[in-house]
């Protein structure tokens, strides 16, 4: 492994911590960590794999924190977790055949719908109204878990927002939705790391220090969310979704 200079190491730690702090609650941390890896000179495909390897460490930390808090619905996640995992692996395989840029206009529209709905429904997600699932709703939730797992492996931007929004739709409050969304995002990250590793697209010299700082950032971010509650998660969700829309529009116009 390459020996990193103290300056580069500090750069990775700072950006990794910040990315994971945000990502642990509402997703979107890749908007910070991926550009940081590109800025220091990693080729795009290697940067994607390295970012995914680091991000999975932060995702594990936030997932574990939310599980210990009791905010993750174990019954539901045990059924959806494998579907998200399989979907992500399939997405990574398909992305080698089709350019993910074909999805970008659709993603902008979907994120805009999520944002408008969340802003207009001011009381939405303040209280937990989830009381279990019918067989039909569970089947639909399985399709959603697989689909967004596939999307995360195939393209990725906005996965955290879409998952959180989906859990809100079935009745969870913002904090519960964030906790369960992180569980499924962790599953899709695992599959992504395995596939990028098989393809030899991970530079562990950069992934390990950034990943360790992401563990700390995710732990702090998840604990902040648990401490502050829904009043903290909702505005952060709206801000990050807005930023994601702006980033996708800029990429479309290039």
C-alpha positions in Angstrom: 0.0 0.0 0.0 1.1 3.5 -0.7 2.4 5.6 2.2 0.4 8.8 2.4 1.8 12.2 3.4 0.4 13.8 6.7 -1.3 16.5 4.6 -3.1 14.0 2.4 -4.0 11.8 5.3 -5.5 14.8 7.1 -7.4 15.8 3.9 -9.0 12.3 3.7 -9.9 12.2 7.4 -11.6 15.6 7.4 -13.6 15.0 4.2 -14.4 11.4 5.2 -15.7 12.5 8.6 -17.9 15.3 7.2 -19.3 13.0 4.5 -20.2 10.2 6.9 -21.7 12.6 9.4 -24.3 13.7 6.9 -24.7 10.4 5.1 -25.4 8.5 8.4 -28.7 10.4 8.7 -30.1 11.3 5.2 -27.6 10.1 2.7 -25.7 12.3 0.2 -22.3 11.9 1.7 -20.9 10.9 -1.6 -21.3 14.5 -2.7 -18.4 15.3 -0.3 -16.2 12.1 -0.3 -16.2 11.3 -4.0 -15.2 14.8 -5.3 -12.4 14.7 -2.6 -11.0 11.5 -4.0 -11.2 12.8 -7.6 -9.5 16.1 -6.5 -6.5 14.2 -5.2 -6.0 12.5 -8.6 -7.7 9.1 -8.5 -9.2 8.1 -11.9 -13.1 8.1 -11.8 -13.7 4.3 -11.7 -11.0 3.8 -9.0 -12.5 6.8 -7.1 -15.9 5.2 -7.2 -14.7 1.9 -5.9 -12.5 3.5 -3.2 -15.3 5.7 -2.1 -17.7 2.7 -1.8 -15.1 0.8 0.2 -14.7 3.7 2.6 -18.5 4.5 2.8 -19.4 0.9 3.8 -17.4 1.4 7.0 -19.4 4.5 7.9 -22.6 2.8 6.8 -21.8 -0.1 9.2 -21.2 2.3 12.1 -24.5 4.3 11.6 -26.4 1.1 11.0 -25.1 -0.4 14.3 -25.8 2.8 16.2 -29.4 2.9 15.0 -29.9 -0.8 15.7 -28.7 -0.4 19.3 -31.1 2.6 19.7 -34.1 0.4 18.8 -35.0 2.6 15.9 -34.5 -0.1 13.2 -37.5 -2.4 12.6 -35.8 -5.8 12.8 -38.7 -7.8 11.5 -39.0 -5.7 8.4 -35.3 -5.2 7.7 -34.5 -8.9 7.9 -36.9 -9.4 5.0 -35.7 -6.4 2.9 -32.0 -6.5 3.6 -31.2 -9.5 1.2 -33.3 -7.9 -1.6 -31.3 -4.7 -1.4 -28.1 -6.6 -1.4 -29.0 -8.7 -4.5 -30.4 -5.6 -6.3 -27.1 -3.7 -5.8 -25.0 -6.6 -7.1 -27.2 -6.8 -10.2 -26.9 -3.0 -10.7 -23.1 -3.1 -10.6 -23.1 -5.9 -13.2 -25.5 -4.0 -15.5 -23.7 -0.7 -15.3 -20.8 -2.3 -17.2 -23.2 -2.7 -20.2 -25.2 0.5 -20.0 -24.2 4.1 -19.2 -25.9 5.2 -16.0 -26.2 8.7 -17.4 -29.4 7.7 -19.1 -31.1 7.8 -15.7 -30.0 11.4 -14.7 -33.0 13.3 -16.1 -35.4 10.9 -14.4 -33.5 11.1 -11.1 -33.8 14.9 -11.2 -37.6 14.7 -11.6 -37.9 12.0 -8.9 -35.8 14.0 -6.4 -37.9 17.1 -7.2 -41.1 15.2 -6.4 -39.6 14.0 -3.1 -38.5 17.5 -2.2 -41.8 19.3 -3.0 -43.9 16.6 -1.2 -41.6 16.9 1.9 -41.7 20.7 2.0 -45.5 21.0 1.5 -46.4 18.3 4.1 -45.1 20.1 7.1 -46.4 17.7 9.7 -45.4 14.6 7.7 -43.0 12.3 9.5 -43.3 14.0 12.9 -45.0 11.0 14.5 -44.6 7.2 13.9 -47.8 5.9 12.3 -46.3 2.5 11.2 -48.3 -0.4 12.7 -47.2 -3.3 10.6 -47.6 -4.5 7.0 -50.1 -6.3 5.0 -48.8 -9.1 2.6 -49.4 -6.8 -0.4 -47.5 -3.9 1.3 -44.6 -6.2 2.2 -44.4 -7.4 -1.4 -44.4 -3.9 -2.7 -41.7 -3.0 -0.1 -39.6 -5.9 -1.3 -39.8 -4.6 -4.9 -38.8 -1.1 -3.6 -35.8 -2.5 -1.7 -34.6 -4.5 -4.7 -35.2 -1.5 -7.1 -33.3 1.0 -5.0 -30.6 -1.5 -4.3 -30.2 -2.0 -8.0 -30.2 1.8 -8.5 -27.5 2.3 -5.9 -25.3 -0.3 -7.7 -26.1 1.1 -11.1 -26.0 4.8 -10.5 -26.3 5.9 -6.8 -27.0 9.6 -6.3 -30.1 10.1 -4.1 -30.4 6.5 -2.9 -30.5 7.6 0.7 -33.2 10.2 0.0 -35.3 7.8 -2.0 -35.1 5.1 0.7 -35.9 7.6 3.5 -38.9 8.8 1.5 -40.1 5.3 1.0 -40.1 4.5 4.7 -42.0 7.8 5.4 -44.7 6.6 3.0 -45.4 3.5 5.0 -45.8 5.5 8.2 -42.4 5.8 9.9 -41.4 9.2 11.4 -38.3 10.9 10.0 -36.0 9.4 12.6 -37.3 5.9 12.1 -37.3 6.3 8.4 -33.6 7.4 8.5 -32.6 4.5 10.6 -34.3 1.9 8.4 -33.0 3.6 5.2 -29.5 3.3 6.5 -29.9 -0.4 7.1 -30.9 -0.9 3.4 -28.2 1.5 2.2 -25.7 -0.6 4.2 -26.8 -3.7 2.3 -26.4 -2.1 -1.1 -23.0 -0.7 -0.1 -21.8 -4.2 0.8 -22.7 -5.6 -2.6 -21.1 -2.6 -4.3 -17.8 -3.1 -2.4 -17.6 -6.8 -3.2 -18.2 -6.1 -6.9 -15.7 -3.2 -7.1 -13.2 -5.4 -5.2 -13.6 -8.2 -7.7 -13.0 -5.8 -10.5 -9.9 -4.5 -8.8 -11.2 -0.9 -8.5 -10.4 -0.1 -4.9 -7.3 1.7 -3.7 -7.0 0.6 0.0 -4.3 3.2 0.7 -7.0 5.8 0.5 -10.0 3.7 1.4 -8.8 2.6 4.8 -7.9 6.0 6.4 -11.0 7.7 4.9 -13.1 4.7 6.0 -11.9 4.9 9.6 -12.7 8.6 9.8 -16.1 7.7 8.3 -16.8 5.4 11.2 -16.2 8.3 13.6 -18.3 10.6 11.5 -21.2 8.2 11.1 -21.2 7.5 14.8 -21.4 11.2 15.6 -24.0 11.8 13.0 -26.3 9.0 14.1 -26.0 10.0 17.7 -26.7 13.6 16.8 -29.9 12.5 15.0 -31.0 10.4 17.9 -30.4 13.2 20.3 -32.1 16.0 18.3 -34.9 13.8 16.8 -37.2 14.5 13.9 -36.8 18.2 14.1 -33.1 17.8 13.1 -33.6 15.1 10.5 -36.3 16.7 8.4 -34.5 20.0 7.6 -31.3 18.1 6.9 -33.2 15.8 4.5 -34.7 18.8 2.7 -31.3 20.6 2.4 -29.4 17.5 1.1 -32.2 16.6 -1.4 -32.0 20.2 -2.7 -28.2 19.9 -3.1 -28.6 16.6 -4.9 -31.0 18.1 -7.4 -28.6 21.0 -8.0 -25.7 18.6 -8.5 -27.7 16.4 -11.0 -28.8 19.5 -13.0 -25.3 20.8 -13.2 -24.1 17.4 -14.5 -26.9 17.4 -17.1 -25.8 20.8 -18.4 -22.2 19.9 -18.8 
